[in-house]
Amino acid sequence: MQRCLQLAAKGLGKVAPNPMVGCIIVNNGIIIAEGYHEFYGGPHAEPNAIKQVSDELLKSSTLYVTLEPCSHHGKTPPCADLIISKGIKKVVVGNLDSNPLVAGKGIQKLKDAGIEVEYGILDEECRELNKRFFTFHEKNRPYIILKWAQTQDGFISQIPLPKNKEDNWITGKESKQLVHQWRTEEQAILIGYNTLIADNPYLTARLAEGNNPVRLVMSKAVDFPPDLYIFNSDAKTIIFNSILNDGKNNVNYVKIDWNNKVQEVLDYCFKNGIASIIIEGGTNTITDFMNLNAWDEARVFINQSKTFEHGIVAPTIHLNNSITKNSGSDLLQIILNT
């Protein structure tokens, strides 16, 4: 199962909103085939492994998979049916699938066909791998990561902004590259109006290899300077606002009830298959999600040698379940909302 987890992790940032799944086939204690879910809409882990083995050998083999085999027709046929058709006698599963379309039905289908099934193997590790997927189906919202950088004295920006934007930059190049890598791992990135106007960010993963996230902006108004980078063709952009519904090219305007803006954004993302968001907005935007307790982890960079003395105060989290590591010259604190 540990090997299955290693394989499954290769799908990070490529298969969402589907789960990452790894599968191996074992015969006489030897791994004879491996597969994983490689891209959204593509074959699942089980058929990718099964196709490497002869039908005769499969009948005396055990299949290991990190997540319950699917039992419904989606973009691909049910994996449970394939396993049954190949005469595999034993299946070992990490997690049960909390997607209501599966949710135990795959296990039951295998058992009804006379297959021996074990499940709950490395259950916690498998859940951690697919924390985005499980949050999406169990909480009906995306997995939310809050990210910001702060100075040693607790500010995220100077006020007023310095003429040279680099004077307002807090983290080193290693941290910046890491953030771009994170962006490839999540389906969407979100900021508010103030960050959009002050920073004019690209919100892309140009310093890393991988997909650009969908760019989400929360802005009550829709009167923007025309030269903003979010309007380029690098990625899809969705602007949540209080005025209009409209769309052109890769930019969509989505009207929401501004008095309930966070919940409306979460509901929209759930309905449209966005299973994870990294929020890189300012203190107001981040605090809006905190106030609704709509977040799962925070990733906070701290420059221990830089101070602003005044400016925009960083968000505050009153939790102790955190770990701290180095990111180049910065400290990175990761806080889980358990």
C-alpha positions as CSV (number, residue, x, y, z in Angstrom):
1,M,0.0,0.0,0.0
2,Q,2.9,2.3,0.6
3,R,4.0,1.7,-3.0
4,C,0.5,2.4,-4.1
5,L,0.6,5.8,-2.3
6,Q,3.9,6.7,-4.0
7,L,2.3,6.0,-7.4
8,A,-0.9,7.8,-6.6
9,A,1.0,11.0,-5.6
10,K,2.3,11.3,-9.2
11,G,-1.2,12.5,-10.1
12,L,-1.0,15.6,-7.8
13,G,-2.3,18.7,-9.8
14,K,-3.3,16.6,-12.8
15,V,-6.4,14.6,-11.9
16,A,-8.6,16.9,-9.8
17,P,-11.4,16.9,-9.0
18,N,-10.9,13.2,-9.2
19,P,-8.8,11.5,-6.4
20,M,-5.2,10.5,-6.8
21,V,-5.1,6.7,-6.9
22,G,-2.3,4.2,-7.1
23,C,-2.6,0.4,-7.8
24,I,-0.2,-2.5,-7.9
25,I,-0.8,-6.2,-8.7
26,V,1.1,-8.8,-6.7
27,N,1.7,-12.5,-7.6
28,N,3.5,-14.8,-5.2
29,G,4.8,-11.8,-3.2
30,I,6.2,-10.0,-6.2
31,I,4.9,-6.8,-7.8
32,I,4.1,-7.7,-11.4
33,A,2.3,-4.4,-12.5
34,E,1.9,-0.8,-11.3
35,G,-0.5,1.9,-12.4
36,Y,-1.9,5.2,-11.3
37,H,-4.5,7.8,-12.3
38,E,-2.4,10.0,-14.6
39,F,-4.8,12.7,-15.8
40,Y,-8.4,13.8,-15.4
41,G,-10.7,11.9,-17.8
42,G,-8.0,9.3,-18.4
43,P,-8.0,5.6,-17.3
44,H,-8.1,5.0,-13.6
45,A,-5.2,3.3,-11.7
46,E,-6.7,-0.2,-11.8
47,P,-7.0,-0.6,-15.6
48,N,-3.6,1.0,-16.0
49,A,-2.1,-1.8,-13.9
50,I,-4.4,-4.7,-15.1
51,K,-3.6,-4.2,-18.8
52,Q,0.0,-5.1,-18.1
53,V,-0.8,-8.7,-16.9
54,S,-2.2,-11.7,-18.7
55,D,-5.7,-12.8,-17.8
56,E,-4.4,-16.2,-16.6
57,L,-1.9,-14.6,-14.2
58,L,-4.5,-12.2,-12.9
59,K,-6.6,-15.1,-11.6
60,S,-3.9,-15.9,-9.1
61,S,-2.9,-12.3,-8.2
62,T,-3.9,-9.8,-5.5
63,L,-4.7,-6.2,-6.5
64,Y,-3.8,-3.4,-4.1
65,V,-5.4,0.0,-4.5
66,T,-5.4,3.2,-2.4
67,L,-9.1,3.9,-2.9
68,E,-12.2,1.8,-3.2
69,P,-12.7,0.8,-6.9
70,C,-15.5,2.8,-8.5
71,S,-18.8,1.1,-9.2
72,H,-20.4,3.7,-11.5
73,H,-20.1,4.9,-15.1
74,G,-18.3,8.3,-15.2
75,K,-15.8,9.3,-17.8
76,T,-14.6,5.7,-17.6
77,P,-16.3,2.3,-17.0
78,P,-16.6,1.0,-13.4
79,C,-13.3,-0.4,-12.2
80,A,-15.1,-2.9,-9.9
81,D,-16.6,-4.5,-13.0
82,L,-13.2,-4.8,-14.7
83,I,-11.7,-6.5,-11.6
84,I,-14.6,-9.0,-11.4
85,S,-14.3,-9.8,-15.2
86,K,-10.6,-10.6,-14.8
87,G,-11.2,-13.2,-12.1
88,I,-9.0,-11.5,-9.5
89,K,-9.6,-13.3,-6.2
90,K,-8.4,-10.8,-3.6
91,V,-8.4,-7.0,-3.4
92,V,-6.8,-4.8,-0.7
93,V,-8.0,-1.3,-0.4
94,G,-6.8,1.8,1.5
95,N,-9.8,4.1,1.9
96,L,-13.5,3.7,1.3
97,D,-14.7,6.3,-1.2
98,S,-16.9,9.0,0.3
99,N,-18.2,10.1,-3.1
100,P,-22.0,9.2,-2.8
101,L,-21.8,7.6,-6.2
102,V,-19.5,5.0,-4.8
103,A,-19.5,5.0,-0.9
104,G,-19.1,1.3,-0.3
105,K,-20.9,0.2,-3.4
106,G,-17.6,-0.8,-5.1
107,I,-16.6,-3.0,-2.1
108,Q,-20.0,-4.6,-2.0
109,K,-20.0,-5.4,-5.7
110,L,-16.6,-7.1,-5.3
111,K,-17.8,-9.1,-2.3
112,D,-21.0,-10.1,-4.1
113,A,-18.8,-11.5,-6.9
114,G,-17.0,-13.7,-4.3
115,I,-13.8,-11.6,-4.2
116,E,-12.0,-11.4,-0.8
117,V,-11.7,-7.8,0.2
118,E,-9.6,-6.1,2.9
119,Y,-9.9,-2.4,3.4
120,G,-8.7,0.3,5.8
121,I,-5.0,-0.4,5.1
122,L,-2.9,2.7,5.8
123,D,-6.2,4.5,6.1
124,E,-4.9,7.7,7.6
125,E,-2.1,8.0,5.0
126,C,-4.5,7.4,2.2
127,R,-6.9,10.1,3.5
128,E,-4.0,12.6,3.9
129,L,-3.1,12.0,0.2
130,N,-6.6,12.7,-0.9
131,K,-7.5,15.4,1.7
132,R,-8.8,17.6,-1.1
133,F,-11.1,14.9,-2.5
134,F,-12.5,13.9,0.9
135,T,-13.1,17.5,1.9
136,F,-14.9,18.2,-1.3
137,H,-17.3,15.3,-0.9
138,E,-17.7,15.4,2.9
139,K,-17.9,19.2,3.4
140,N,-19.4,20.1,0.0
141,R,-16.7,22.7,-0.5
142,P,-13.1,22.9,-1.8
143,Y,-10.1,22.2,0.3
144,I,-8.9,25.7,1.4
145,I,-5.3,26.7,1.9
146,L,-4.5,30.1,3.3
147,K,-1.1,31.5,2.3
148,W,0.6,34.7,3.3
149,A,4.0,36.2,4.1
150,Q,4.7,38.4,7.0
151,T,7.6,40.4,8.5
152,Q,9.2,39.6,11.8
153,D,7.0,42.3,13.4
154,G,3.8,40.9,11.9
155,F,3.0,43.0,8.8
156,I,2.1,41.7,5.3
157,S,2.5,45.1,3.5
158,Q,3.6,48.6,4.0
159,I,1.2,51.6,3.8
160,P,1.4,53.5,1.6
161,L,3.0,51.1,-0.9
162,P,6.6,52.0,-1.7
163,K,7.4,53.3,-5.2
164,N,9.7,50.3,-5.7
165,K,7.5,47.2,-5.3
166,E,10.5,45.1,-4.4
167,D,10.9,47.1,-1.2
168,N,7.5,45.6,-0.2
169,W,8.5,42.0,-1.0
170,I,8.9,39.9,2.1
171,T,10.1,36.4,1.1
172,G,13.2,35.1,-0.7
173,K,13.5,33.4,-4.1
174,E,13.3,29.9,-2.6
175,S,9.9,30.7,-1.0
176,K,8.6,32.3,-4.2
177,Q,9.5,29.2,-6.2
178,L,7.8,27.0,-3.6
179,V,4.6,29.0,-3.9
180,H,4.6,28.6,-7.7
181,Q,5.0,24.9,-7.2
182,W,2.0,24.9,-4.8
183,R,-0.1,26.7,-7.4
184,T,0.4,23.8,-9.8
185,E,-1.0,21.4,-7.1
186,E,-4.3,23.3,-6.6
187,Q,-7.2,23.8,-9.0
188,A,-7.7,27.5,-8.2
189,I,-6.0,30.6,-6.7
190,L,-8.0,33.4,-5.1
191,I,-7.4,37.0,-4.2
192,G,-9.5,40.1,-3.3
193,Y,-9.8,43.5,-5.0
194,N,-7.2,45.2,-2.9
195,T,-4.5,42.7,-3.8
196,L,-5.5,42.8,-7.4
197,I,-5.1,46.6,-7.7
198,A,-2.1,46.9,-5.5
199,D,0.0,44.1,-6.9
200,N,-1.4,43.4,-10.4
201,P,-0.4,39.7,-10.1
202,Y,-0.3,37.1,-12.8
203,L,-1.5,34.4,-10.4
204,T,0.2,31.7,-12.6
205,A,2.8,29.0,-11.9
206,R,5.4,30.4,-14.3
207,L,8.4,29.5,-12.0
208,A,7.3,25.8,-11.8
209,E,6.4,23.0,-14.1
210,G,2.7,22.2,-14.2
211,N,-0.8,23.6,-14.8
212,N,-1.8,27.1,-14.0
213,P,-4.7,27.3,-11.5
214,V,-8.0,28.9,-12.3
215,R,-7.8,32.6,-11.2
216,L,-10.5,33.7,-8.8
217,V,-11.1,37.3,-7.8
218,M,-13.5,38.6,-5.2
219,S,-14.4,42.2,-6.1
220,K,-17.7,43.9,-5.3
221,A,-17.1,46.3,-8.2
222,V,-16.1,45.4,-11.8
223,D,-14.5,48.6,-13.0
224,F,-10.9,47.5,-13.5
225,P,-7.8,48.9,-15.3
226,P,-7.6,47.2,-18.7
227,D,-4.0,46.3,-18.4
228,L,-4.4,43.8,-15.4
229,Y,-2.5,40.5,-16.0
230,I,-5.5,38.5,-14.8
231,F,-7.1,39.3,-18.2
232,N,-4.4,37.6,-20.2
233,S,-4.8,34.2,-21.8
234,D,-2.5,32.3,-19.4
235,A,-5.4,30.9,-17.4
236,K,-9.1,31.0,-16.9
237,T,-10.3,33.9,-14.7
238,I,-13.5,34.1,-12.7
239,I,-14.5,37.4,-11.0
240,F,-17.1,37.1,-8.2
241,N,-18.9,40.4,-8.0
242,S,-22.2,42.0,-6.9
243,I,-23.2,43.5,-10.3
244,L,-23.2,41.2,-13.4
245,N,-23.0,37.8,-14.9
246,D,-21.0,37.9,-18.1
247,G,-18.3,36.0,-20.0
248,K,-15.9,36.6,-22.8
249,N,-13.0,34.4,-23.9
250,N,-11.3,33.1,-20.7
251,V,-12.9,35.7,-18.3
252,N,-16.2,35.1,-16.5
253,Y,-18.1,37.5,-14.2
254,V,-20.2,35.7,-11.7
255,K,-22.8,37.7,-9.7
256,I,-23.1,36.7,-6.0
257,D,-24.9,38.0,-2.9
258,W,-22.1,40.1,-1.4
259,N,-23.6,39.7,2.1
260,N,-22.9,36.0,1.9
261,K,-19.9,36.2,-0.4
262,V,-17.6,33.5,1.0
263,Q,-20.3,30.9,1.1
264,E,-21.5,31.8,-2.4
265,V,-17.9,31.4,-3.7
266,L,-17.6,28.0,-2.0
267,D,-21.0,26.8,-3.4
268,Y,-20.0,27.9,-6.9
269,C,-16.7,26.1,-6.7
270,F,-18.4,22.9,-5.4
271,K,-21.0,23.0,-8.1
272,N,-18.3,23.5,-10.8
273,G,-15.9,20.8,-9.6
274,I,-13.2,23.0,-8.1
275,A,-11.9,20.9,-5.3
276,S,-9.1,23.0,-3.9
277,I,-8.2,26.7,-3.6
278,I,-5.0,28.4,-2.5
279,I,-5.9,31.9,-1.1
280,E,-3.2,34.5,-1.6
281,G,-5.3,37.5,-0.8
282,G,-4.7,40.2,1.8
283,T,-5.7,40.1,5.5
284,N,-9.4,41.1,4.8
285,T,-10.0,38.3,2.3
286,I,-8.2,35.7,4.4
287,T,-10.0,36.8,7.5
288,D,-13.4,36.5,5.7
289,F,-12.7,32.7,5.2
290,M,-11.4,32.3,8.7
291,N,-14.6,33.9,10.2
292,L,-16.7,31.3,8.4
293,N,-14.2,28.6,9.5
294,A,-13.9,27.7,5.9
295,W,-10.3,26.7,5.7
296,D,-8.2,23.6,6.2
297,E,-4.6,24.7,6.4
298,A,-2.5,27.9,6.5
299,R,1.0,28.3,5.1
300,V,2.7,31.3,6.6
301,F,6.2,32.6,5.5
302,I,8.0,34.7,8.1
303,N,11.0,36.8,7.3
304,Q,12.8,37.0,10.6
305,S,15.2,39.8,9.6
306,K,12.7,42.2,8.0
307,T,10.4,44.7,9.7
308,F,7.9,47.3,8.4
309,E,7.0,48.9,11.7
310,H,3.6,49.9,10.3
311,G,1.3,48.8,7.5
312,I,-1.3,46.0,7.0
313,V,-1.3,43.6,10.0
314,A,-1.0,39.9,9.1
315,P,-4.0,37.6,9.9
316,T,-4.0,35.9,13.3
317,I,-4.7,32.2,13.9
318,H,-5.3,31.1,17.5
319,L,-4.3,27.4,17.0
320,N,-1.2,25.5,18.3
321,N,-1.2,22.5,15.9
322,S,1.6,23.7,13.6
323,I,4.9,22.7,12.3
324,T,7.7,25.0,11.3
325,K,10.5,24.4,8.8
326,N,13.0,26.5,6.8
327,S,12.3,27.8,3.3
328,G,15.6,29.3,2.2
329,S,16.2,32.3,4.5
330,D,12.5,32.3,5.6
331,L,10.6,30.3,8.2
332,L,7.5,28.4,6.9
333,Q,4.8,27.7,9.5
334,I,2.1,25.2,8.4
335,I,-1.0,25.3,10.6
336,L,-3.8,22.7,10.2
337,N,-7.4,23.5,11.1
338,T,-8.3,20.2,12.8
